[in-house]
Amino acid sequence: MRGNTPSSEDRRTMLIALAGAGAISFAPLLYKLSETNPATGAFFRMAYAVPFLLIMVYFSRKEDPRDNRSKRLTFLAGIIIAFDFLAYHSAIDYVGTGIATLIGNSQVIIVTLVSWKLLGERPNRSILLSLPVVVLGLALISGIWDGEPYGEDPTKGVFAAVLAAFFYSSFLVLYRYSNRQMAPAANAQFDATVGATFGLLALGLMPLEPIGVQQINFGITWPSHAWLLVLALSCQVAGWIAITHALPRLPGAHTSFAVLIQPVLTIIWGIFLLDEAPSTQQSAGMILIFAAIIAVTMFGEAKAKPESV
C-alpha cells in the first residue's frame, strides 16, 4: 500500500519534470537574444523542433499505445499552446522576461483546481497550504507593491501574461489527459508541436497589427535564427520531452509546481546573464515559491477517486 508521501518513482519523475522546467527556463532569454517579434519567435521555435522530433519518433520505434482520438487531442493541445506562446512572447516584450514568465505560470493554481474537479485528484493539506504561498510569491515577484515601473507597457504586458496563463493551464490539462495511455514522450511532443506550428502559422498570418501583434517575418537572418534553433532544441525538444514524460505520471498539482520553477530560474538567469536586479520583495517571492516547490515535492500528494468497474 502506498503511504501519505510520494513514492520513490514519483520522486524520480518529479526530478525529470524539474530538469525539463530548468531547460525551458532559458526560453525567454533565448527569445530576447533572437530580437524577433512574438509571432516570428514563437512560430520558428516550433517549426525548427518538428524535424528533430520526427527523427526521434522514427528511430525510437517505440510502440505508441494511444488511439486516434488521443492523438487528435494532443494535436488540439498544440493548437491551444499556440495562443499561449503568442500571448507569452508578447508579454515578454511588454513587461520583461521574469515578470511575464511568472504571471504566465500562475497556471499552477488553475491546473490544481481543474485536476481536482475534472480528474478527481483531491490535493492533500500540503498542496492546499502551498497554494496561497505561491500566490503571495507571485504577487511579490511581480513588483506590484514596489511603486516602480516594470516594463515598457505594464498594462498590456499583464493582460497578455494573464491570457498566456489561461491558455497554458488549458494546454497542460488537455495535454496530460490526452496522454493517459503513456505514449513515448517524443511521440506526444511531436503531435503537440505540429499542432502548435499550424496554430502559430494561422495566427501569424492574421492581420493583428491593430492590437499590436505583428505578422510572422519569414526572412531567415543570423544570428537571430541561430538563437531560435538553440531555443527549439534545448527547450521545445529536450525540455518539453522531459515534461511530457512526467505529465501523465504525476498528479497535475505536482507537475504544475515543478514547471513553476521555470520563472524562478528565469529571474536567476536574468541576474547573472542580463544584469537584472530583482528588488527585495521579488527576492522574497522567489524564496516563497522555492519553499512551496520543496514542500509539494516532499510531502504533497493528490489522491485520485477510485474508478468504478
Phi and psi in degrees as a GROMACS rama.xvg file:
@    title "Ramachandran Plot"
@    xaxis  label "Phi"
@    yaxis  label "Psi"
@TYPE xy
-90.6711  137.296  ARG-2
-83.4263  -160.755  GLY-3
-87.2508  -3.62733  ASN-4
-110.947  156.618  THR-5
-61.4841  147.807  PRO-6
-73.7101  168.258  SER-7
-62.8132  -32.7192  SER-8
-66.4935  -40.3506  GLU-9
-61.9888  -38.8059  ASP-10
-65.7298  -41.8602  ARG-11
-62.3827  -42.5339  ARG-12
-65.2105  -37.6398  THR-13
-62.6528  -38.9276  MET-14
-63.4103  -38.0149  LEU-15
-64.0522  -43.184  ILE-16
-62.2759  -40.646  ALA-17
-65.5179  -38.1644  LEU-18
-64.0881  -41.5576  ALA-19
-63.5988  -41.7661  GLY-20
-64.2614  -36.9211  ALA-21
-63.1402  -39.4177  GLY-22
-65.4848  -44.0459  ALA-23
-76.2698  -8.65265  ILE-24
-66.0161  -19.3725  SER-25
-82.4983  -9.17755  PHE-26
-56.4315  -50.2696  ALA-27
-64.1547  -32.6326  PRO-28
-67.8818  -42.9342  LEU-29
-66.135  -37.3271  LEU-30
-63.0766  -44.6634  TYR-31
-61.4536  -38.8843  LYS-32
-65.7458  -27.0706  LEU-33
-71.9645  -22.897  SER-34
55.0595  38.0406  GLU-35
-105.926  166.785  THR-36
-79.2117  165.68  ASN-37
-55.9614  -45.3526  PRO-38
-64.4935  -40.7922  ALA-39
-66.929  -48.424  THR-40
-62.4593  -44.3987  GLY-41
-66.3588  -42.095  ALA-42
-65.1585  -48.1637  PHE-43
-74.3395  -26.4342  PHE-44
-65.2697  -29.3617  ARG-45
-81.0673  -48.9054  MET-46
-60.5956  -40.0897  ALA-47
-69.2274  -24.4483  TYR-48
-78.7815  -26.812  ALA-49
-57.069  -52.7204  VAL-50
-62.3918  -35.0673  PRO-51
-67.5965  -40.6021  PHE-52
-66.0961  -37.7989  LEU-53
-62.4729  -41.5261  LEU-54
-63.5421  -42.1556  ILE-55
-63.1877  -41.8746  MET-56
-64.2913  -41.5813  VAL-57
-66.4238  -46.0632  TYR-58
-83.2959  -21.7499  PHE-59
-71.0868  -35.7698  SER-60
51.1766  32.6191  ARG-61
-82.3507  145.213  LYS-62
-69.8933  131.559  GLU-63
-100.236  110.224  ASP-64
-79.7875  -4.26793  PRO-65
-70.4642  145.411  ARG-66
-85.731  176.002  ASP-67
-63.189  -33.6023  ASN-68
-63.4238  -43.28  ARG-69
-64.4753  -38.7781  SER-70
-66.0466  -37.7255  LYS-71
-66.2496  -37.9628  ARG-72
-64.6548  -37.2474  LEU-73
-65.0674  -42.317  THR-74
-61.355  -42.4418  PHE-75
-63.2941  -39.3168  LEU-76
-59.3431  -37.5942  ALA-77
-63.5244  -39.3596  GLY-78
-63.7328  -39.312  ILE-79
-63.1774  -41.5638  ILE-80
-67.6767  -20.4084  ILE-81
-61.6578  -42.5961  ALA-82
-64.0203  -39.6622  PHE-83
-61.3018  -47.6943  ASP-84
-65.7258  -37.7775  PHE-85
-65.5894  -43.8878  LEU-86
-66.7999  -40.4685  ALA-87
-65.2531  -46.6756  TYR-88
-65.886  -32.8247  HIS-89
-65.8535  -42.2396  SER-90
-62.5321  -37.7021  ALA-91
-58.5492  -43.8258  ILE-92
-65.2742  -36.4346  ASP-93
-81.6224  -37.7193  TYR-94
-130.366  3.62468  VAL-95
94.9451  162.721  GLY-96
-66.4803  -47.1794  THR-97
-67.4356  -51.7222  GLY-98
-67.1301  -41.2998  ILE-99
-59.772  -42.5103  ALA-100
-67.4884  -39.7387  THR-101
-64.6017  -48.4119  LEU-102
-64.1176  -41.6831  ILE-103
-60.9167  -30.9313  GLY-104
-89.9713  10.0764  ASN-105
-68.192  0.641397  SER-106
-54.5211  -20.5829  GLN-107
-55.6593  -36.3666  VAL-108
-68.6213  -46.0798  ILE-109
-65.1099  -46.0043  ILE-110
-63.678  -41.0665  VAL-111
-60.4016  -46.0679  THR-112
-70.9071  -39.774  LEU-113
-66.7527  -41.5057  VAL-114
-62.1617  -36.1007  SER-115
-64.0981  -44.9389  TRP-116
-76.6948  -47.2407  LYS-117
-91.6692  -36.5269  LEU-118
-101.42  -0.27699  LEU-119
71.9729  20.8843  GLY-120
-95.779  96.4606  GLU-121
-83.9433  112.679  ARG-122
-68.7592  146.012  PRO-123
-81.6391  -175.882  ASN-124
-63.2807  -35.7653  ARG-125
-60.3447  -42.9769  SER-126
-68.7372  -44.6179  ILE-127
-63.2353  -38.7746  LEU-128
-70.5104  -26.5683  LEU-129
-76.3748  -25.7298  SER-130
-58.5925  -51.1018  LEU-131
-64.5902  -27.8181  PRO-132
-65.2262  -41.7674  VAL-133
-65.0337  -42.675  VAL-134
-59.6729  -45.3594  VAL-135
-64.1151  -40.5359  LEU-136
-62.295  -42.8649  GLY-137
-63.6855  -39.9947  LEU-138
-64.3598  -41.8777  ALA-139
-66.1071  -42.9738  LEU-140
-69.2933  -30.1018  ILE-141
-65.7881  -18.9034  SER-142
76.8975  20.405  GLY-143
-69.1707  -17.8591  ILE-144
-106.467  6.36477  TRP-145
-80.5228  -22.32  ASP-146
72.2079  18.253  GLY-147
-118.658  144.569  GLU-148
-65.7765  141.379  PRO-149
-133.534  92.3648  TYR-150
109.697  164.484  GLY-151
-70.5587  -36.4912  GLU-152
-144.718  81.797  ASP-153
-57.1835  -36.6591  PRO-154
-62.8166  -50.1369  THR-155
-65.6057  -36.854  LYS-156
-64.2621  -44.9911  GLY-157
-65.65  -41.7272  VAL-158
-61.3923  -46.2034  PHE-159
-64.2124  -39.3101  ALA-160
-67.9022  -37.1029  ALA-161
-65.1934  -41.3027  VAL-162
-59.8548  -42.8234  LEU-163
-60.1367  -42.0574  ALA-164
-61.953  -40.5833  ALA-165
-63.5517  -48.4939  PHE-166
-69.2959  -34.401  PHE-167
-65.2286  -42.9645  TYR-168
-65.3029  -39.9398  SER-169
-63.1447  -40.912  SER-170
-62.1223  -48.1227  PHE-171
-61.8163  -42.6521  LEU-172
-64.7719  -48.6844  VAL-173
-68.2472  -41.2861  LEU-174
-63.0563  -43.6706  TYR-175
-66.5688  -42.4607  ARG-176
-64.4583  -39.143  TYR-177
-68.1104  -17.2162  SER-178
-114.027  31.671  ASN-179
-66.7186  -17.7417  ARG-180
-85.8055  7.38691  GLN-181
60.7751  53.6715  MET-182
-68.0515  155.149  ALA-183
-53.152  138.156  PRO-184
-57.1565  -40.1678  ALA-185
-63.6385  -36.8314  ALA-186
-64.4466  -48.2132  ASN-187
-64.8731  -41.1456  ALA-188
-66.3704  -33.9453  GLN-189
-63.2026  -47.4687  PHE-190
-61.3973  -44.1157  ASP-191
-67.4063  -38.268  ALA-192
-68.3832  -38.0585  THR-193
-63.167  -43.3868  VAL-194
-61.1101  -42.3461  GLY-195
-66.1969  -37.3207  ALA-196
-62.6733  -46.199  THR-197
-64.9899  -42.0004  PHE-198
-62.2686  -44.117  GLY-199
-69.3325  -33.5935  LEU-200
-62.5729  -44.7239  LEU-201
-63.894  -45.9767  ALA-202
-65.3015  -38.6654  LEU-203
-72.9853  -12.8362  GLY-204
-99.3174  -7.57137  LEU-205
-75.6578  149.214  MET-206
-78.8226  79.1306  PRO-207
-103.126  12.2795  LEU-208
-56.7487  -34.4688  GLU-209
-59.2606  -24.0413  PRO-210
-104.748  14.8345  ILE-211
87.49  14.5314  GLY-212
-108.74  115.411  VAL-213
-79.3912  155.976  GLN-214
-77.4622  167.764  GLN-215
-65.8862  134.568  ILE-216
-98.3769  111.38  ASN-217
-86.5615  2.12276  PHE-218
-71.735  126.562  GLY-219
-87.2802  113.18  ILE-220
-123.172  152.529  THR-221
-120.667  142.096  TRP-222
-89.0452  9.02975  PRO-223
-52.7238  -49.113  SER-224
-78.3722  -18.5512  HIS-225
-65.3697  -42.1775  ALA-226
-65.0336  -39.2099  TRP-227
-66.4438  -33.6611  LEU-228
-67.6013  -43.1928  LEU-229
-61.1967  -40.7938  VAL-230
-60.5479  -43.8264  LEU-231
-62.5066  -45.255  ALA-232
-72.8055  -45.1772  LEU-233
-76.972  -38.2081  SER-234
-100.339  -56.0727  CYS-235
-70.7017  -32.0152  GLN-236
-93.2367  -69.104  VAL-237
-65.8762  -51.4479  ALA-238
-63.5117  -46.9893  GLY-239
-77.2019  -22.9261  TRP-240
-65.505  -40.5649  ILE-241
-62.2566  -44.4959  ALA-242
-67.6339  -38.0231  ILE-243
-62.0594  -37.8422  THR-244
-62.8086  -38.5489  HIS-245
-80.8165  -32.5853  ALA-246
-51.3678  -52.4732  LEU-247
-80.8982  -5.98646  PRO-248
-100.975  -6.43113  ARG-249
-127.403  152.383  LEU-250
-57.7821  150.089  PRO-251
-56.3885  -37.4545  GLY-252
-64.3856  -39.8863  ALA-253
-61.6665  -48.8837  HIS-254
-65.1593  -39.0305  THR-255
-62.4298  -41.8279  SER-256
-66.3184  -36.2088  PHE-257
-63.8753  -45.2964  ALA-258
-65.4281  -25.9518  VAL-259
-64.6114  -16.3551  LEU-260
-66.9134  -19.8945  ILE-261
-55.3464  -52.7456  GLN-262
-64.7502  -32.7903  PRO-263
-64.1339  -45.8909  VAL-264
-66.7084  -35.1702  LEU-265
-59.8053  -40.5533  THR-266
-65.649  -39.4277  ILE-267
-63.128  -44.0885  ILE-268
-62.491  -35.2646  TRP-269
-63.5541  -36.4915  GLY-270
-64.3488  -47.1051  ILE-271
-86.8519  -28.3217  PHE-272
-104.016  -27.7513  LEU-273
-117.829  7.74849  LEU-274
57.1616  33.9644  ASP-275
-80.3347  148.522  GLU-276
-126.702  93.2631  ALA-277
-60.9604  148.923  PRO-278
-74.2256  174.464  SER-279
-61.0114  -40.2944  THR-280
-64.4127  -42.2  GLN-281
-64.6885  -39.6838  GLN-282
-62.9057  -40.0885  SER-283
-63.5556  -39.1265  ALA-284
-63.5148  -39.1727  GLY-285
-61.6546  -41.1972  MET-286
-64.2946  -42.0722  ILE-287
-60.6584  -44.1304  LEU-288
-67.6246  -40.9827  ILE-289
-58.592  -42.7134  PHE-290
-62.256  -41.2346  ALA-291
-65.0904  -40.5229  ALA-292
-62.9097  -44.4455  ILE-293
-62.8439  -42.7717  ILE-294
-62.4009  -43.8886  ALA-295
-69.7433  -38.7212  VAL-296
-61.2136  -40.0907  THR-297
-89.993  -34.8612  MET-298
-122.057  -13.254  PHE-299
-79.5953  147.594  GLY-300
-158.039  135.497  GLU-301
-112.704  120.677  ALA-302
-94.3594  129.396  LYS-303
-81.5726  150.012  ALA-304
-69.2901  142.311  LYS-305
-63.8598  135.856  PRO-306
-81.7149  143.722  GLU-307
-78.7169  148.804  SER-308
